Amino acid sequence: MSRKKTLNKQNKQKIALQRISKLFNMAEKAAHSGRIHLANRYVEIARKIAMRYLVSIPKEFKRSYCKNCYHYLLPGVTCNVRINNKRITTHCFNCKKIMRFPLK
């Protein structure tokens, strides 16, 4: 009888990062095609994977969802994006939260 191969922690985290990036790409495609609820679900799944395998979500994906309600942010559809005083201001339409990021 053969033994089941076990993955070490680094391999699991690498696979988790690949799945997170794929889920965010799928969320972007779904949001552009008008299926915002599906994009929100993809973000939720990606966050759960990140929490389960103790992986931080990459910076380019962190700014694509609301930190308060965890909905996918699509400028003009689900959020407003403005540049004010060396800051990028994002206003979520779902929870009315304002997020500010420094502009370098």
PyRosetta script that sets phi, psi and omega in degrees:
from pyrosetta import init, pose_from_sequence

init()
pose = pose_from_sequence("MSRKKTLNKQNKQKIALQRISKLFNMAEKAAHSGRIHLANRYVEIARKIAMRYLVSIPKEFKRSYCKNCYHYLLPGVTCNVRINNKRITTHCFNCKKIMRFPLK")
pose.set_psi(1, 132.5)
pose.set_omega(1, -177.9)
pose.set_phi(2, -86.3)
pose.set_psi(2, 152.3)
pose.set_omega(2, 179.7)
pose.set_phi(3, -91.0)
pose.set_psi(3, 149.1)
pose.set_omega(3, 178.6)
pose.set_phi(4, -77.7)
pose.set_psi(4, 135.2)
pose.set_omega(4, 179.2)
pose.set_phi(5, -75.7)
pose.set_psi(5, 137.4)
pose.set_omega(5, 177.0)
pose.set_phi(6, -109.5)
pose.set_psi(6, 138.4)
pose.set_omega(6, 178.1)
pose.set_phi(7, -90.5)
pose.set_psi(7, 141.7)
pose.set_omega(7, 177.0)
pose.set_phi(8, -80.4)
pose.set_psi(8, 174.1)
pose.set_omega(8, -172.6)
pose.set_phi(9, -61.5)
pose.set_psi(9, -39.7)
pose.set_omega(9, -178.0)
pose.set_phi(10, -65.9)
pose.set_psi(10, -40.0)
pose.set_omega(10, 178.5)
pose.set_phi(11, -66.4)
pose.set_psi(11, -40.1)
pose.set_omega(11, 177.9)
pose.set_phi(12, -63.0)
pose.set_psi(12, -41.1)
pose.set_omega(12, -180.0)
pose.set_phi(13, -67.9)
pose.set_psi(13, -35.8)
pose.set_omega(13, 178.4)
pose.set_phi(14, -66.4)
pose.set_psi(14, -42.3)
pose.set_omega(14, 177.5)
pose.set_phi(15, -64.9)
pose.set_psi(15, -39.5)
pose.set_omega(15, 178.6)
pose.set_phi(16, -62.0)
pose.set_psi(16, -42.4)
pose.set_omega(16, 178.1)
pose.set_phi(17, -63.4)
pose.set_psi(17, -39.0)
pose.set_omega(17, 177.6)
pose.set_phi(18, -63.6)
pose.set_psi(18, -41.7)
pose.set_omega(18, 180.0)
pose.set_phi(19, -68.1)
pose.set_psi(19, -38.2)
pose.set_omega(19, 178.6)
pose.set_phi(20, -63.0)
pose.set_psi(20, -45.8)
pose.set_omega(20, -179.6)
pose.set_phi(21, -65.1)
pose.set_psi(21, -37.9)
pose.set_omega(21, 178.3)
pose.set_phi(22, -66.2)
pose.set_psi(22, -40.6)
pose.set_omega(22, 179.1)
pose.set_phi(23, -64.8)
pose.set_psi(23, -39.5)
pose.set_omega(23, 178.7)
pose.set_phi(24, -69.2)
pose.set_psi(24, -35.1)
pose.set_omega(24, 175.1)
pose.set_phi(25, -65.3)
pose.set_psi(25, -40.0)
pose.set_omega(25, 176.8)
pose.set_phi(26, -65.9)
pose.set_psi(26, -36.9)
pose.set_omega(26, 178.1)
pose.set_phi(27, -64.2)
pose.set_psi(27, -39.9)
pose.set_omega(27, 178.6)
pose.set_phi(28, -63.3)
pose.set_psi(28, -45.1)
pose.set_omega(28, 179.4)
pose.set_phi(29, -63.9)
pose.set_psi(29, -41.4)
pose.set_omega(29, -180.0)
pose.set_phi(30, -65.6)
pose.set_psi(30, -40.3)
pose.set_omega(30, -179.4)
pose.set_phi(31, -67.3)
pose.set_psi(31, -39.0)
pose.set_omega(31, 179.3)
pose.set_phi(32, -69.2)
pose.set_psi(32, -25.9)
pose.set_omega(32, 178.2)
pose.set_phi(33, -89.3)
pose.set_psi(33, 2.3)
pose.set_omega(33, 174.6)
pose.set_phi(34, 96.4)
pose.set_psi(34, 5.0)
pose.set_omega(34, -179.6)
pose.set_phi(35, -102.1)
pose.set_psi(35, 74.8)
pose.set_omega(35, -175.6)
pose.set_phi(36, -66.5)
pose.set_psi(36, -38.3)
pose.set_omega(36, -179.5)
pose.set_phi(37, -61.6)
pose.set_psi(37, -35.0)
pose.set_omega(37, 177.7)
pose.set_phi(38, -70.7)
pose.set_psi(38, -38.9)
pose.set_omega(38, 176.9)
pose.set_phi(39, -62.9)
pose.set_psi(39, -39.8)
pose.set_omega(39, 177.6)
pose.set_phi(40, -62.8)
pose.set_psi(40, -37.9)
pose.set_omega(40, 179.0)
pose.set_phi(41, -67.0)
pose.set_psi(41, -40.0)
pose.set_omega(41, 177.5)
pose.set_phi(42, -62.6)
pose.set_psi(42, -40.0)
pose.set_omega(42, 177.8)
pose.set_phi(43, -64.3)
pose.set_psi(43, -41.1)
pose.set_omega(43, 179.5)
pose.set_phi(44, -61.7)
pose.set_psi(44, -44.2)
pose.set_omega(44, 179.7)
pose.set_phi(45, -65.1)
pose.set_psi(45, -41.5)
pose.set_omega(45, 179.6)
pose.set_phi(46, -63.3)
pose.set_psi(46, -40.1)
pose.set_omega(46, 178.0)
pose.set_phi(47, -64.7)
pose.set_psi(47, -40.1)
pose.set_omega(47, 179.4)
pose.set_phi(48, -64.5)
pose.set_psi(48, -39.8)
pose.set_omega(48, 177.3)
pose.set_phi(49, -63.2)
pose.set_psi(49, -43.8)
pose.set_omega(49, 180.0)
pose.set_phi(50, -62.1)
pose.set_psi(50, -40.3)
pose.set_omega(50, 179.7)
pose.set_phi(51, -70.3)
pose.set_psi(51, -38.5)
pose.set_omega(51, -177.2)
pose.set_phi(52, -66.5)
pose.set_psi(52, -40.1)
pose.set_omega(52, -175.6)
pose.set_phi(53, -103.0)
pose.set_psi(53, 12.5)
pose.set_omega(53, 176.0)
pose.set_phi(54, 54.3)
pose.set_psi(54, 49.7)
pose.set_omega(54, -180.0)
pose.set_phi(55, -116.8)
pose.set_psi(55, 135.4)
pose.set_omega(55, 176.0)
pose.set_phi(56, -83.7)
pose.set_psi(56, 143.1)
pose.set_omega(56, 179.3)
pose.set_phi(57, -73.0)
pose.set_psi(57, 133.8)
pose.set_omega(57, -178.5)
pose.set_phi(58, -58.0)
pose.set_psi(58, 153.2)
pose.set_omega(58, -172.8)
pose.set_phi(59, -59.4)
pose.set_psi(59, -38.7)
pose.set_omega(59, -177.7)
pose.set_phi(60, -67.5)
pose.set_psi(60, -22.9)
pose.set_omega(60, 178.5)
pose.set_phi(61, -93.1)
pose.set_psi(61, -25.4)
pose.set_omega(61, -178.2)
pose.set_phi(62, -60.7)
pose.set_psi(62, -34.6)
pose.set_omega(62, -177.3)
pose.set_phi(63, -85.3)
pose.set_psi(63, 1.1)
pose.set_omega(63, -177.7)
pose.set_phi(64, -99.0)
pose.set_psi(64, 6.2)
pose.set_omega(64, 173.4)
pose.set_phi(65, -140.7)
pose.set_psi(65, 155.1)
pose.set_omega(65, -176.9)
pose.set_phi(66, -73.7)
pose.set_psi(66, 135.3)
pose.set_omega(66, -178.8)
pose.set_phi(67, -76.9)
pose.set_psi(67, -13.9)
pose.set_omega(67, -177.2)
pose.set_phi(68, -96.6)
pose.set_psi(68, -50.6)
pose.set_omega(68, -175.9)
pose.set_phi(69, -108.6)
pose.set_psi(69, -4.5)
pose.set_omega(69, 176.5)
pose.set_phi(70, 61.7)
pose.set_psi(70, 31.8)
pose.set_omega(70, 174.9)
pose.set_phi(71, -92.8)
pose.set_psi(71, 150.9)
pose.set_omega(71, 178.6)
pose.set_phi(72, -68.9)
pose.set_psi(72, 136.1)
pose.set_omega(72, -178.4)
pose.set_phi(73, -103.3)
pose.set_psi(73, 117.9)
pose.set_omega(73, 175.4)
pose.set_phi(74, -118.6)
pose.set_psi(74, 111.3)
pose.set_omega(74, -175.2)
pose.set_phi(75, -55.0)
pose.set_psi(75, 130.5)
pose.set_omega(75, -179.9)
pose.set_phi(76, 91.0)
pose.set_psi(76, -21.9)
pose.set_omega(76, -178.5)
pose.set_phi(77, -108.7)
pose.set_psi(77, -51.9)
pose.set_omega(77, -179.2)
pose.set_phi(78, -115.2)
pose.set_psi(78, -2.3)
pose.set_omega(78, 179.6)
pose.set_phi(79, -158.6)
pose.set_psi(79, 162.2)
pose.set_omega(79, 170.3)
pose.set_phi(80, -108.1)
pose.set_psi(80, 140.8)
pose.set_omega(80, 177.0)
pose.set_phi(81, -123.5)
pose.set_psi(81, 125.3)
pose.set_omega(81, 179.8)
pose.set_phi(82, -132.1)
pose.set_psi(82, 156.9)
pose.set_omega(82, 174.6)
pose.set_phi(83, -112.1)
pose.set_psi(83, 117.1)
pose.set_omega(83, -178.5)
pose.set_phi(84, -134.1)
pose.set_psi(84, 124.5)
pose.set_omega(84, 171.5)
pose.set_phi(85, 46.5)
pose.set_psi(85, 57.0)
pose.set_omega(85, 178.3)
pose.set_phi(86, 61.4)
pose.set_psi(86, 29.0)
pose.set_omega(86, 177.7)
pose.set_phi(87, -137.4)
pose.set_psi(87, 146.8)
pose.set_omega(87, 171.3)
pose.set_phi(88, -97.0)
pose.set_psi(88, 119.9)
pose.set_omega(88, -178.0)
pose.set_phi(89, -107.2)
pose.set_psi(89, 124.8)
pose.set_omega(89, 179.0)
pose.set_phi(90, -116.9)
pose.set_psi(90, 126.1)
pose.set_omega(90, -178.5)
pose.set_phi(91, -113.1)
pose.set_psi(91, 114.3)
pose.set_omega(91, -178.6)
pose.set_phi(92, -78.7)
pose.set_psi(92, 131.4)
pose.set_omega(92, 179.4)
pose.set_phi(93, -77.7)
pose.set_psi(93, -23.9)
pose.set_omega(93, -175.6)
pose.set_phi(94, -75.4)
pose.set_psi(94, -49.8)
pose.set_omega(94, -175.3)
pose.set_phi(95, -112.4)
pose.set_psi(95, -0.9)
pose.set_omega(95, 179.1)
pose.set_phi(96, 64.5)
pose.set_psi(96, 23.7)
pose.set_omega(96, 179.2)
pose.set_phi(97, -84.5)
pose.set_psi(97, 143.2)
pose.set_omega(97, 176.8)
pose.set_phi(98, -110.1)
pose.set_psi(98, 125.0)
pose.set_omega(98, 178.3)
pose.set_phi(99, -114.0)
pose.set_psi(99, 137.4)
pose.set_omega(99, -178.5)
pose.set_phi(100, -122.2)
pose.set_psi(100, 132.2)
pose.set_omega(100, 178.5)
pose.set_phi(101, -124.4)
pose.set_psi(101, 140.8)
pose.set_omega(101, 178.6)
pose.set_phi(102, -67.9)
pose.set_psi(102, 144.3)
pose.set_omega(102, 177.2)
pose.set_phi(103, -106.0)
pose.set_psi(103, 121.2)
pose.set_omega(103, -176.0)
pose.set_phi(104, -94.3)
pose.dump_pdb("model.pdb")
